[in-house]
């Protein structure tokens, strides 16, 4: 149980920081109404058509899904693309943006989320490192070129009940092979990570500029622990406090850490109120 004292201590560390490294996993988007795919039940609730086939999230978030049934794979990803386009970031995103804007070194985001919610909340693209790619960019399935392109022109037409893509399948502009989202999937050897690396230098500049940084981690679980491992490495290497916000997995082995067992929006709102009380 997180006490007011825990929240106050974490808020004071955030207040004293000159820069915020915001690290976020899938739990960050739950309060915006995005689906939770933890376990088969959560996935099949969002995509009941796949339950009859016994297909799970790992089966669809896999390059082989496009080889097995391209229209089904794009039914899944096209629905997600439309969902993320229509979703408004919850108030916690805007709290983080306001806090970042008030810091001398600003804020920087490292996220495994592919939904683009931080950018929609006002963070500049150069401030967001998307370690697993973005659903808002496409790549060739082959891939014929180490390049990606915007998905803005893509207009999904989906039969949601059958999880099927109905209009012409997206194609590569260079070789005309099938296109896919520029997302790191399971067992994915063809992911093009060139766009992700655009922000390598921006992240390095931010980390070097901070003298009293704090790491704020939100909704990053242990099942796919990319974000948790990154948060802990940066906290140790830069001797920065780690504020870990997670309703079920808030524990931390990092020395100077604050475990907040709450949802992201609730915790950020509570700390924001304490900072302004």
Backbone bond lengths (Angstrom), bond angles and torsions (degrees), N, CA, C in turn:
res aa  C-N    CA-C-N  psi(-1)  N-CA   C-N-CA  omega(-1)  CA-C   N-CA-C  phi
1 X - - - 1.469 - - 1.530 109.21 -
2 X 1.306 116.71 129.23 1.465 121.15 179.96 1.519 109.82 -87.68
3 X 1.310 115.79 126.55 1.465 121.16 -178.86 1.526 110.49 -93.75
4 X 1.326 115.18 166.14 1.463 120.87 175.26 1.529 109.58 -61.53
5 X 1.336 116.41 -34.26 1.465 120.51 177.96 1.522 110.73 -61.77
6 X 1.346 117.53 -42.66 1.468 121.51 177.86 1.524 111.12 -61.80
7 X 1.313 115.69 -44.87 1.463 120.36 179.27 1.528 111.32 -64.17
8 X 1.331 116.38 -40.78 1.458 120.81 -179.69 1.532 110.81 -64.36
9 X 1.333 116.00 -42.53 1.469 120.13 -179.73 1.527 110.51 -63.57
10 X 1.328 116.83 -43.34 1.459 120.38 178.33 1.524 111.45 -65.84
11 X 1.333 116.88 -40.35 1.456 121.20 179.04 1.524 111.58 -62.71
12 X 1.323 117.31 -37.82 1.462 120.87 -179.71 1.529 111.32 -67.63
13 X 1.329 116.17 -37.43 1.463 119.89 176.99 1.534 109.92 -64.99
14 X 1.319 116.36 -42.19 1.462 120.78 178.56 1.526 110.63 -63.84
15 X 1.320 116.28 -41.73 1.456 120.67 -179.71 1.531 111.75 -62.16
16 X 1.326 117.13 -35.59 1.462 121.59 -176.39 1.527 113.27 -80.38
17 X 1.316 117.97 -12.86 1.468 121.63 -174.27 1.530 111.56 -73.47
18 X 1.332 115.34 151.55 1.472 119.72 174.28 1.526 111.80 -98.24
19 X 1.344 116.60 -7.10 1.450 120.92 177.38 1.516 110.05 -160.47
20 X 1.339 116.50 148.46 1.460 121.40 -178.36 1.529 110.01 -115.22
21 X 1.328 116.58 120.43 1.456 120.77 169.53 1.526 106.35 -95.89
22 X 1.315 116.67 110.11 1.462 123.03 -176.77 1.525 108.21 -98.94
23 X 1.325 116.32 118.19 1.465 120.34 179.18 1.525 107.71 -115.65
24 X 1.324 116.82 133.10 1.464 119.20 -170.99 1.521 112.24 -140.03
25 X 1.350 114.48 137.80 1.459 122.64 173.99 1.513 110.38 -112.02
26 X 1.327 115.95 -166.55 1.462 121.60 -173.09 1.523 113.33 -60.36
27 X 1.339 117.43 -30.62 1.456 120.53 -178.76 1.512 113.59 -62.53
28 X 1.335 117.13 -19.64 1.460 119.99 179.64 1.521 111.67 -65.12
29 X 1.327 117.66 -31.60 1.454 120.34 -175.24 1.519 115.39 -89.52
30 X 1.323 117.26 -9.50 1.465 120.35 -175.16 1.527 111.62 -60.10
31 X 1.339 116.89 -39.19 1.460 119.92 -178.12 1.525 112.44 -71.07
32 X 1.327 117.51 -12.51 1.462 120.89 174.29 1.524 111.13 -86.24
33 X 1.345 116.58 -3.21 1.451 121.16 179.96 1.511 114.24 94.94
34 X 1.343 117.09 9.18 1.461 119.80 178.56 1.524 109.68 -74.46
35 X 1.333 118.51 147.98 1.476 120.75 -175.77 1.511 112.68 -67.87
36 X 1.321 115.24 149.78 1.454 123.39 177.49 1.527 107.00 -103.82
37 X 1.340 116.34 116.60 1.460 120.51 -175.35 1.523 112.96 -94.36
38 X 1.328 117.62 12.92 1.468 119.04 -179.48 1.527 109.66 -64.50
39 X 1.326 116.10 118.84 1.457 121.17 178.75 1.519 111.76 78.40
40 X 1.325 115.97 160.24 1.461 121.10 -177.81 1.521 112.07 -63.58
41 X 1.334 117.74 -36.09 1.464 120.23 -177.12 1.526 110.90 -61.69
42 X 1.353 116.46 -44.73 1.453 120.11 179.79 1.521 112.01 -64.01
43 X 1.321 116.68 -40.18 1.466 120.78 -179.67 1.519 110.86 -69.01
44 X 1.334 117.31 -46.09 1.455 120.60 -177.79 1.528 112.22 -70.12
45 X 1.309 117.11 -24.57 1.464 119.43 174.48 1.521 110.17 -65.62
46 X 1.343 115.64 -38.27 1.461 120.29 179.35 1.524 111.79 -77.61
47 X 1.357 116.60 -31.46 1.464 121.78 -177.58 1.530 109.99 -132.62
48 X 1.331 117.01 72.70 1.472 120.17 -175.08 1.530 113.42 -62.10
49 X 1.341 117.84 -24.72 1.460 119.80 -179.19 1.518 112.01 -64.74
50 X 1.332 116.76 -24.94 1.464 120.51 -177.74 1.526 112.19 -84.24
51 X 1.332 116.91 -13.84 1.462 119.76 -178.84 1.524 110.98 -65.51
52 X 1.340 116.73 -40.38 1.463 120.48 -178.63 1.526 111.40 -61.46
53 X 1.332 116.50 -31.18 1.466 120.91 179.37 1.522 112.05 -86.24
54 X 1.343 116.36 -7.26 1.458 120.34 -178.18 1.509 113.18 71.64
55 X 1.334 116.92 17.55 1.470 120.72 -178.80 1.523 110.33 -82.35
56 X 1.310 116.11 134.04 1.447 122.07 -179.80 1.525 109.95 -109.58
57 X 1.337 116.08 175.75 1.461 120.49 -176.90 1.522 111.38 -55.67
58 X 1.344 117.46 -42.53 1.462 120.86 -178.67 1.525 111.95 -63.74
59 X 1.337 117.06 -26.06 1.457 120.28 178.57 1.527 112.12 -75.62
60 X 1.334 116.13 -34.00 1.463 119.94 -178.86 1.524 111.65 -87.17
61 X 1.334 116.94 -35.31 1.467 120.82 177.61 1.523 108.68 -84.79
62 X 1.325 114.93 58.98 1.455 122.16 -172.57 1.531 108.05 -151.56
63 X 1.335 119.28 134.64 1.470 120.28 -179.57 1.526 112.99 -56.47
64 X 1.341 116.82 -28.50 1.464 119.59 -179.20 1.526 112.43 -65.09
65 X 1.335 116.95 -21.14 1.462 120.01 178.19 1.519 110.80 -61.72
66 X 1.344 117.28 -33.36 1.463 120.79 -179.78 1.528 111.19 -75.50
67 X 1.336 116.83 -27.13 1.462 120.95 175.31 1.526 110.73 -78.87
68 X 1.322 116.46 -37.01 1.463 121.53 -177.39 1.518 111.52 -70.19
69 X 1.344 116.30 -47.20 1.468 120.74 -177.05 1.527 106.74 -161.50
70 X 1.325 116.69 93.72 1.467 121.70 -174.14 1.529 112.11 -61.87
71 X 1.311 117.40 -38.63 1.470 119.56 -178.51 1.529 111.55 -70.17
72 X 1.319 117.02 -32.63 1.459 119.64 175.55 1.526 110.37 -70.88
73 X 1.339 116.72 -43.94 1.459 120.79 179.54 1.523 110.80 -61.00
74 X 1.340 116.21 -44.09 1.456 118.83 178.70 1.530 111.62 -74.69
75 X 1.335 118.16 -22.08 1.460 119.87 171.34 1.518 110.50 -62.75
76 X 1.336 115.33 -41.85 1.465 121.76 177.96 1.526 111.24 -67.18
77 X 1.328 116.88 -52.40 1.467 119.94 -176.26 1.526 112.15 -74.66
78 X 1.329 116.92 -32.47 1.459 118.71 176.93 1.519 112.10 -65.81
79 X 1.340 115.84 -38.35 1.466 119.38 175.98 1.522 110.63 -63.97
80 X 1.337 116.35 -43.06 1.465 119.62 178.55 1.525 111.49 -63.10
81 X 1.324 116.99 -41.04 1.461 120.61 178.59 1.524 110.74 -60.01
82 X 1.320 117.12 -46.29 1.467 120.69 178.48 1.522 111.02 -63.63
83 X 1.336 115.97 -40.95 1.456 120.73 -179.77 1.531 110.78 -62.00
84 X 1.321 117.63 -45.65 1.464 120.89 -178.36 1.524 111.42 -68.49
85 X 1.325 116.39 -33.72 1.467 119.19 176.62 1.518 111.40 -65.42
86 X 1.327 116.80 -34.00 1.469 121.37 -175.88 1.528 113.68 -88.84
87 X 1.338 117.26 -8.62 1.462 120.90 -174.95 1.531 111.05 -89.17
88 X 1.322 115.08 133.55 1.463 120.23 176.85 1.532 109.15 -97.36
89 X 1.332 117.49 133.13 1.471 119.76 179.60 1.530 111.09 -59.53
90 X 1.331 116.54 139.52 1.465 119.67 179.46 1.532 110.65 -70.60
91 X 1.325 115.22 171.13 1.468 120.84 -172.25 1.524 112.91 -61.08
92 X 1.340 117.37 -25.80 1.462 119.87 -179.88 1.518 113.09 -61.29
93 X 1.328 117.00 -34.70 1.471 120.29 176.82 1.526 110.47 -59.56
94 X 1.321 115.68 -41.63 1.463 120.21 -176.70 1.530 111.20 -73.04
95 X 1.326 117.26 -30.31 1.469 120.33 172.73 1.528 109.55 -61.84
96 X 1.324 116.93 -46.76 1.465 120.93 179.44 1.524 111.53 -62.24
97 X 1.324 116.75 -39.45 1.467 120.11 178.68 1.519 110.79 -64.84
98 X 1.317 117.02 -41.84 1.470 120.49 179.73 1.522 111.03 -66.34
99 X 1.347 116.34 -43.18 1.463 119.63 177.04 1.524 110.84 -60.47
100 X 1.320 116.63 -44.17 1.463 121.37 -178.51 1.528 111.08 -62.06
101 X 1.318 115.99 -43.69 1.461 120.29 -178.12 1.528 111.86 -63.06
102 X 1.332 116.50 -24.69 1.473 120.33 -177.81 1.532 112.67 -86.12
103 X 1.329 118.19 -7.35 1.465 121.46 -176.84 1.529 111.11 -92.36
104 X 1.345 117.59 143.64 1.473 120.53 179.01 1.525 113.26 -55.26
105 X 1.349 116.44 -38.98 1.467 120.15 -179.88 1.527 112.77 -99.14
106 X 1.320 116.21 2.66 1.453 120.26 177.29 1.519 112.97 71.86
107 X 1.314 116.35 -152.35 1.463 122.35 -179.80 1.516 110.39 -134.37
108 X 1.321 114.74 157.67 1.469 121.02 177.37 1.525 106.96 -140.35
109 X 1.347 116.10 140.80 1.456 121.74 -175.74 1.530 110.02 -111.72
110 X 1.335 115.32 132.44 1.464 122.96 170.35 1.518 105.84 -120.64
111 X 1.335 117.19 117.21 1.465 118.74 -174.15 1.523 112.23 -140.28
112 X 1.317 115.07 145.63 1.466 121.31 172.67 1.517 110.70 -90.28
113 X 1.315 117.96 -4.66 1.456 121.38 -179.56 1.527 110.43 -75.12
114 X 1.305 115.79 142.89 1.463 121.04 -176.55 1.525 111.46 -108.44
115 X 1.336 117.23 11.53 1.461 121.61 -168.86 1.523 115.19 -88.78
116 X 1.339 119.39 -13.47 1.460 121.47 179.86 1.506 114.79 74.31
117 X 1.338 117.58 18.01 1.469 120.80 -176.27 1.531 112.96 -67.17
118 X 1.320 117.84 -35.34 1.467 119.24 179.13 1.531 111.12 -64.43
119 X 1.325 116.56 -40.80 1.460 119.39 177.83 1.527 110.62 -64.42
120 X 1.338 116.77 -38.91 1.468 120.04 179.16 1.527 111.26 -66.59
121 X 1.337 116.33 -25.26 1.469 120.54 178.94 1.530 111.83 -84.75
122 X 1.314 117.73 -0.40 1.460 120.38 174.34 1.520 116.29 112.34
123 X 1.337 117.29 -5.08 1.462 119.04 176.66 1.536 108.78 -71.86
124 X 1.322 116.15 134.91 1.461 120.39 178.53 1.525 109.46 -68.67
125 X 1.322 116.80 148.02 1.464 120.92 -179.37 1.522 111.63 -55.91
126 X 1.329 117.21 -35.14 1.463 120.64 -179.37 1.531 112.15 -70.49
127 X 1.326 116.97 -11.17 1.464 121.96 178.18 1.531 112.17 -95.79
128 X 1.329 118.00 -0.82 1.467 121.35 -172.75 1.528 109.77 -122.66
129 X 1.334 115.70 118.57 1.463 122.29 177.31 1.524 107.47 -102.82
130 X 1.322 116.75 109.61 1.460 122.13 -176.83 1.534 108.35 -97.49
131 X 1.332 115.56 94.55 1.465 120.23 -169.55 1.523 113.74 -69.52
132 X 1.335 117.96 -18.53 1.459 121.33 177.50 1.525 111.90 -111.72
133 X 1.331 117.71 14.43 1.448 121.32 178.55 1.516 112.94 88.59
134 X 1.337 114.89 -165.69 1.466 120.53 -176.15 1.519 110.51 -143.62
135 X 1.321 115.77 138.33 1.466 120.67 176.62 1.523 111.08 -71.69
136 X 1.328 116.84 -13.47 1.458 121.86 -179.06 1.530 112.68 -87.17
137 X 1.339 116.02 6.92 1.461 121.49 174.08 1.532 109.00 -129.34
138 X 1.325 116.38 153.34 1.457 122.65 -178.13 1.525 110.24 -119.99
139 X 1.328 115.04 162.90 1.453 121.94 174.84 1.524 108.48 -148.31
140 X 1.326 115.77 165.84 1.458 121.06 175.37 1.527 109.14 -74.86
141 X 1.327 117.11 143.48 1.469 119.82 177.81 1.522 111.70 -71.55
142 X 1.321 118.32 -20.68 1.462 120.58 -174.29 1.533 114.16 -64.18
143 X 1.324 123.33 -50.80 1.457 126.99 -19.47 1.526 110.56 -85.73
144 X 1.330 115.62 143.86 1.454 119.30 -177.58 1.525 111.83 -80.99
145 X 1.345 116.88 -24.63 1.460 121.88 -179.33 1.528 108.74 -137.39
146 X 1.342 117.83 147.94 1.469 120.17 176.50 1.524 111.21 -82.33
147 X 1.322 115.98 55.61 1.461 120.59 -176.22 1.522 110.43 -137.94
148 X 1.323 114.82 161.39 1.464 121.74 178.04 1.519 108.53 -131.18
149 X 1.343 116.32 167.25 1.453 119.57 177.98 1.521 109.24 -147.40
150 X 1.318 115.84 161.57 1.465 122.22 -175.52 1.526 111.37 -67.06
151 X 1.322 115.08 144.39 1.470 121.63 175.44 1.525 111.74 -95.18
152 X 1.331 117.77 9.53 1.465 120.33 -174.45 1.528 112.76 -58.69
153 X 1.329 117.19 -33.09 1.464 119.82 -177.22 1.527 112.71 -80.83
154 X 1.318 117.07 -8.28 1.462 121.31 -177.15 1.526 109.88 -78.75
155 X 1.328 116.29 126.31 1.465 121.87 -179.98 1.526 109.02 -119.11
156 X 1.328 117.71 95.28 1.477 120.31 -176.38 1.529 112.55 -64.38
157 X 1.319 114.53 137.59 1.466 122.14 171.04 1.529 105.17 -123.07
158 X 1.328 115.70 105.57 1.464 120.92 -167.97 1.521 111.13 -119.31
159 X 1.319 115.87 136.83 1.464 121.74 165.00 1.527 105.32 -89.71
160 X 1.319 116.44 96.61 1.464 121.31 -173.24 1.529 110.92 -64.17
161 X 1.327 117.49 -37.57 1.459 120.35 -177.46 1.528 111.92 -63.83
162 X 1.319 117.08 -32.64 1.465 121.08 -179.48 1.521 112.45 -103.59
163 X 1.325 116.86 -5.07 1.469 122.72 -176.43 1.533 109.47 55.00
164 X 1.343 115.33 57.22 1.467 121.12 -177.74 1.526 110.44 -129.48
165 X 1.320 115.76 136.63 1.461 123.38 172.10 1.520 107.53 -81.03
166 X 1.346 118.67 128.35 1.451 121.97 -171.92 1.529 114.45 -101.26
167 X 1.318 118.42 -34.94 1.458 119.50 -177.28 1.531 111.25 -87.11
168 X 1.324 117.70 -171.86 1.459 120.96 -178.09 1.527 110.21 -59.45
169 X 1.321 115.32 135.97 1.467 119.57 -179.56 1.520 110.32 -69.44
170 X 1.349 117.89 143.65 1.466 120.83 178.85 1.523 111.17 -62.75
171 X 1.327 115.99 139.53 1.455 120.47 -179.23 1.511 112.72 -124.43
172 X 1.309 115.57 160.18 1.457 122.25 177.09 1.533 108.97 -74.87
173 X 1.333 119.34 130.11 1.468 120.54 -178.98 1.530 113.29 -69.97
174 X 1.339 117.03 -17.55 1.465 119.92 -178.06 1.527 112.58 -90.39
175 X 1.357 117.12 -51.67 1.469 119.53 -174.89 1.522 112.58 -113.10
176 X 1.344 117.00 -6.04 1.471 123.51 177.65 1.534 113.67 69.54
177 X 1.328 117.14 12.79 1.461 120.58 171.29 1.532 108.95 -71.73
178 X 1.317 116.85 170.60 1.456 121.54 178.29 1.525 110.26 -60.94
179 X 1.323 116.33 137.80 1.460 121.89 173.73 1.521 109.45 -96.04
180 X 1.322 115.69 162.10 1.471 122.77 178.65 1.522 108.70 -144.69
181 X 1.326 117.43 164.71 1.465 119.19 175.15 1.532 111.04 -63.78
182 X 1.315 115.59 146.61 1.466 120.99 179.20 1.528 109.01 -84.86
183 X 1.345 114.43 65.50 1.462 123.05 -177.49 1.519 108.88 -123.30
184 X 1.322 116.67 139.12 1.460 120.72 173.75 1.523 108.22 -73.72
185 X 1.333 116.46 117.20 1.457 121.94 -178.45 1.530 109.90 -105.39
186 X 1.316 116.16 -179.72 1.459 120.62 175.44 1.530 108.98 -72.01
187 X 1.331 116.01 141.94 1.480 121.65 178.79 1.527 110.73 51.27
188 X 1.320 115.49 45.57 1.462 121.77 -172.62 1.532 110.62 -106.39
189 X 1.331 116.23 105.78 1.464 120.60 179.41 1.519 111.50 -101.70
190 X 1.314 118.09 -1.89 1.461 121.42 -176.58 1.529 113.30 -113.41
191 X 1.322 116.43 11.13 1.467 118.61 178.96 1.524 109.85 -66.80
192 X 1.315 116.34 131.92 1.462 122.45 177.05 1.521 108.04 -94.54
193 X 1.332 116.49 112.26 1.476 119.62 -174.15 1.524 112.78 -102.35
194 X 1.324 118.32 18.60 1.466 121.17 -177.12 1.521 112.52 -62.61
195 X 1.341 117.60 -39.67 1.468 119.53 -178.15 1.532 110.78 -68.14
196 X 1.324 116.92 -38.26 1.465 120.11 178.69 1.528 110.39 -57.97
197 X 1.318 117.45 -41.13 1.457 121.37 -174.59 1.527 113.22 -72.21
198 X 1.339 117.48 -7.63 1.460 119.67 176.41 1.523 111.43 -58.23
199 X 1.332 116.56 -29.70 1.465 120.09 -174.61 1.527 113.02 -101.93
200 X 1.327 118.11 10.40 1.463 120.63 177.09 1.521 111.38 -56.76
201 X 1.323 115.82 -50.95 1.464 119.71 -176.33 1.525 111.27 -68.03
202 X 1.344 117.12 -35.15 1.468 119.54 179.17 1.521 110.86 -64.52
203 X 1.331 117.11 -38.76 1.462 120.85 176.67 1.521 110.67 -64.54
204 X 1.322 117.21 -44.33 1.467 120.90 179.73 1.522 111.31 -62.01
205 X 1.328 116.80 -41.51 1.474 120.98 178.74 1.517 110.79 -62.62
206 X 1.335 116.11 -43.84 1.468 120.32 179.70 1.520 110.91 -61.43
207 X 1.320 117.20 -48.65 1.466 120.88 -177.78 1.525 111.24 -62.27
208 X 1.324 116.53 -38.85 1.469 120.24 -179.10 1.525 111.97 -70.08
209 X 1.328 116.82 -30.23 1.465 120.75 -175.94 1.527 112.64 -77.60
210 X 1.327 117.55 -28.57 1.463 120.87 -176.02 1.531 111.24 -74.30
211 X 1.302 114.94 138.83 1.465 121.41 175.36 1.523 111.78 -111.40
212 X 1.325 116.21 -20.31 1.463 120.82 -179.64 1.530 108.36 -144.75
213 X 1.309 113.62 64.66 1.470 120.79 -175.68 1.529 110.63 -81.18
214 X 1.333 115.29 153.57 1.455 121.21 169.66 1.527 107.91 -127.60
215 X 1.333 116.19 141.70 1.461 121.76 176.58 1.525 108.24 -99.18
216 X 1.318 116.83 121.20 1.466 121.84 177.28 1.523 107.25 -109.90
217 X 1.329 116.35 108.64 1.466 121.40 -178.89 1.525 109.57 -102.50
218 X 1.330 116.04 134.38 1.461 121.00 -174.75 1.522 111.09 -132.01
219 X 1.331 116.50 122.55 1.453 121.87 170.59 1.513 115.20 61.36
220 X 1.329 117.54 33.56 1.468 121.45 179.65 1.525 108.68 -103.25
221 X 1.318 116.61 113.47 1.458 121.12 -176.30 1.513 113.21 -90.07
222 X 1.329 114.63 -178.42 1.464 121.19 -177.48 1.530 112.80 -95.03
223 X 1.345 118.13 -13.98 1.459 119.82 -176.69 1.529 111.18 -66.42
224 X 1.328 115.86 -48.05 1.470 122.07 169.66 1.519 104.78 -118.29
225 X 1.331 115.96 97.74 1.468 121.10 -163.39 1.521 114.23 -95.45
226 X 1.309 118.37 21.08 1.467 121.29 -178.06 1.518 111.84 -53.79
227 X 1.321 116.72 -48.98 1.465 120.68 -176.39 1.523 110.91 -69.49
228 X 1.325 117.79 -42.83 1.473 120.18 179.20 1.524 111.11 -59.84
229 X 1.317 117.07 -44.41 1.463 120.27 -179.53 1.530 111.19 -64.58
230 X 1.336 116.03 -39.62 1.468 119.67 177.83 1.524 110.58 -63.94
231 X 1.322 116.79 -46.03 1.472 121.20 179.88 1.521 110.91 -57.37
232 X 1.327 116.01 -47.20 1.464 120.43 -177.57 1.526 111.44 -66.65
233 X 1.339 117.02 -38.91 1.472 119.61 179.93 1.520 110.86 -65.11
234 X 1.314 116.78 -44.86 1.467 119.81 -179.36 1.530 110.46 -66.55
235 X 1.339 116.38 -41.64 1.468 119.53 179.34 1.523 111.16 -59.45
236 X 1.325 116.47 -41.26 1.468 119.86 179.97 1.532 111.39 -72.80
237 X 1.330 116.41 -47.80 1.468 120.15 -175.52 1.517 112.47 -64.20
238 X 1.321 116.76 -34.47 1.469 120.69 -176.42 1.522 112.10 -106.95
239 X 1.339 116.18 8.27 1.469 121.47 179.60 1.532 110.87 49.73
240 X 1.323 114.31 48.02 1.460 120.62 -178.37 1.520 110.32 -106.52
241 X 1.315 117.88 142.84 1.472 120.32 174.51 1.529 110.29 -62.97
242 X 1.329 115.10 146.75 1.466 121.43 177.34 1.523 108.68 -116.13
243 X 1.324 116.17 120.02 1.465 122.29 173.24 1.522 106.80 -102.07
244 X 1.327 116.58 106.75 1.470 121.43 -176.29 1.528 109.52 -101.86
245 X 1.320 116.53 114.71 1.461 122.93 -178.37 1.524 108.60 -109.41
246 X 1.334 115.62 113.53 1.462 120.81 -177.15 1.533 108.07 -162.63
247 X 1.319 118.54 123.71 1.473 119.29 -174.68 1.522 114.31 -66.15
248 X 1.353 118.18 -23.93 1.464 120.82 -176.63 1.527 114.10 -118.67
249 X 1.322 117.63 -25.20 1.462 121.23 -174.28 1.523 110.91 -131.75
250 X 1.326 115.77 59.29 1.459 120.72 -175.91 1.529 113.13 -87.98
251 X 1.334 117.97 -7.30 1.459 120.23 -176.23 1.530 110.85 -63.15
252 X 1.327 115.86 152.57 1.461 121.18 -179.80 1.515 109.96 -148.87
253 X 1.349 115.89 142.23 1.457 121.44 176.29 1.526 111.70 -99.27
254 X 1.309 117.34 -1.44 1.462 120.77 177.90 1.513 108.75 -71.53
255 X 1.327 115.63 137.58 1.465 120.27 -173.54 1.516 114.41 -54.64
256 X 1.319 117.93 -58.58 1.460 121.82 -176.95 1.528 108.42 -96.25
257 X 1.329 115.59 82.88 1.462 118.91 -175.52 1.520 111.23 -135.59
258 X 1.328 114.03 158.15 1.462 122.32 -179.18 1.515 107.48 -129.65
259 X 1.326 116.99 118.92 1.460 122.22 -177.07 1.523 109.49 -98.99
260 X 1.325 115.24 115.06 1.463 121.44 -178.46 1.528 108.27 -113.72
261 X 1.327 116.96 103.19 1.466 122.28 -176.20 1.530 109.95 -85.91
262 X 1.322 115.28 70.32 1.465 122.40 -178.97 1.519 108.27 -146.05
263 X 1.342 115.97 164.92 1.448 120.53 171.73 1.514 110.32 -69.65
264 X 1.324 116.97 160.07 1.461 121.43 -174.28 1.525 112.65 -61.00
265 X 1.324 117.39 -52.49 1.461 119.72 -176.19 1.531 111.49 -63.02
266 X 1.325 116.71 -43.14 1.463 120.91 -179.37 1.520 111.27 -62.49
267 X 1.343 116.86 -45.03 1.457 120.75 -178.16 1.527 111.48 -66.87
268 X 1.320 117.08 -43.62 1.468 120.00 -178.99 1.520 110.95 -65.37
269 X 1.332 116.87 -40.14 1.465 120.36 177.96 1.538 110.40 -63.76
270 X 1.335 116.63 -42.80 1.467 120.19 -178.77 1.522 110.99 -64.17
271 X 1.343 117.40 -44.45 1.468 119.66 179.54 1.519 111.48 -68.61
272 X 1.318 117.55 -35.23 1.447 120.53 178.40 1.522 110.92 -63.48
273 X 1.331 116.42 -40.83 1.471 119.94 177.31 1.534 110.88 -63.69
274 X 1.326 117.01 -40.30 1.463 120.05 178.61 1.524 111.40 -65.14
275 X 1.317 117.31 -35.68 1.467 120.75 179.17 1.513 112.45 -69.09
276 X 1.325 116.04 -23.79 1.468 119.72 -178.31 1.519 113.30 -109.07
277 X 1.347 116.19 11.04 1.470 118.82 -179.58 1.521 110.61 -87.43
